[in-house]
Amino acid sequence: MPICGLPPTKLHGLIGYCPQTDAIDPNLSVTCTIKLFAELVGYPQSKLDEVSSYFIHRFALTSFESTLAGNLSGGNKRKLCCVLAIIGNPTVILIDEATTGIDPASRAIVW
């Protein structure tokens, strides 16, 4: 069934999604999680370090780059999920409760 005139196979990379629940692998570090998603959306292997570093700094996750995602606070999990929703620069981003549990300073980063 086409969506916006496109077959579902052509939608890859056009839509970013951040569900209300944290959809992250708790056994991967923040850096590994970002690199995995960057690779999935098409970044070349040679750019993965640069991309992960950019998002880690932009979303104030520097202190947690080697932390397992499952050990992050709720607010930092939300920030990581937002990174994963926008990492491929999608045309449409669907975000549910993006700033729930995030401190006021970090909310501005996400917004």
QUITATA-V601607 format. One line per field, one symbol per residue. burial: + if it has 16 or more other C-alpha atoms within 10 Angstrom, else -. Layout:
burial = ???
//
This chain:
burial = ------------+--++++--+-+-+-++++++++++++-+-+----+--+++-++--++++-++-++++-+--++++++++++++++-+----+--++-++---++--+-
//
